[in-house]
Amino acid sequence: MIHMATRLLLVLPCLSVGLSCASSSESPVDTCVPGISVACECATGQHGAQTCTSAGAFAACVCAAAPEEDAGVAASDDSGAAGGTNGSDAQVATGSQGTFVATGAMTVARDDFTATLLGNGTVLVAGGWGVRVLASAELYDPATGTFAAIGDMTMARTGHTATLLLNGQVLVVGGQTTDDSGQPYSLASAELYDPAAGTFTATGDMNVERFNHTATLLPDGQVLISGGIDSNGDPLSSAELYDPLAGTFTATGDMTAARAAHTATLLGNHAVLMVGGDSGGASAELYDPLAGTFAATGSTTVARQNHTATLLGSGFVLIAGGTDGIVALASAEFYDPITGVFSAIVDMTMSRVGHTATMLDGGSVLIAGGNESSARAELFDLDAGRFTATESMTMVRWSHTATSLLSGAVLIAGGSGVLGHLASAQLYR
């Protein structure tokens, strides 16, 4: 668990040896975001970094002897295609470039589904939208690189959530389905997937039907369900807790704003950060599990929904992309849990909505797909504090899933493409 007192101090590897030297340039090379260190120019054979101070100005460049160069690291061109990669399943070090390789296809084409890493290393894929709302589920086995169908869920669902519980089971909650006439409606029902038995069984219903909500596993084993859209099409401010021991949902305090297509991120102090969403605008708030209440925190620099939120090793949260309700966004920002403030950082290489953001073993963040027109991917480099293009996916996709595997590879599966729903999958490694 990341302690909340940890500050965002992103330094280049050369600085860890504690060397100091004169630099050939002490001018800032990037947007100054307090706490971030960016590269600066040093003498040949040295690396340098300068840190943005709380006053919003860069400190002097600090230089040190450069570490041995990684032969697996290659620059990428403007198209986002990487020029040579090591192709290893090992950790992707900050600044290194991975590659996308094909793996087995799902048994059913689907988007707006869930993909959950299980304790044994396989991935549970459930529900979503194909030719209809789907009840089907399947397992991806990284050892064989194949998907295999398993038993159906008790209910067809899309826009639902799937959360791995502390007991190894998966809680599937809410979503949207259709009646016999094809009319959609929101669900209050929930079910459990038991990996040992390979079956789904019903559990208690929520107090309110909802889809496009969030589900967050709390340290005590309960699951916080927040927001979403009800059957009338209205965003919800209500929240509830699922107790795995009792198999029941209980109402908790309401959010300060109705939200759907928002994000919920568990912070190092066990509070949960809610950001944006439909009707949420630029507002954000924190859920206190001990008090069972929500309280407002700082606002984002722009209104967002369908964005991503990634907890970084520093304790900061990276908010990226999404839409302001009119256009897709390229902008990104940090949330500082100590000050409760959002700060804009450099933009992504392109605007994205319906994308994924996945923390890699080396600490960088993989941003992939989105926008209904792009196969491009990029990395957020924590040392440099910027986004850089990495190799593109093999095809355009959005509303897909991205799951970190035990090997460190990332499984990209399904979604929608230019020709419709996708069954294909690939690995980034």
Buried (B, 14 or more C-beta within 10 A) or exposed (E): EBEBEBEBEBBBBBBEEEEEEEBEEBEBBBBBBBBBBBBBBBEEEBBBBBBBEEEEEBBEBBBBEBEEEEEBBBEBEEEBBBEBBBEBBBEBBBBBBBBBBEBBBBBBBBBBBBBBBBEEEBBBBBBBBBEEBBBBBBBBBBEEBBBEEBEBBBBBBBBBBBBBBEEEBBBBBBBBBEEEEEEBEBBBBBBBBEBEEEBBEEBBBBBBBBBBBBBBBBEEEBBBBBBBBBBEEEBBBBBBBBBBEEBBBBEBBBBBBBBBBBBBBBBBBBBBBBBBBBBBBBBBBBBBBEEBBBBBBBBBBBBBBBBBBBBBEBBBBBBBBBBBEEEBBBBBBBBBBEEBBBBBBBBBBBBBBBBBBBBBBBBBBBBBBBBBEBBBBBBBBBBBBBBBBBBBBEBBBBBBBBBBBEBBBBBBBBBBBEEEBBBBBBBBB
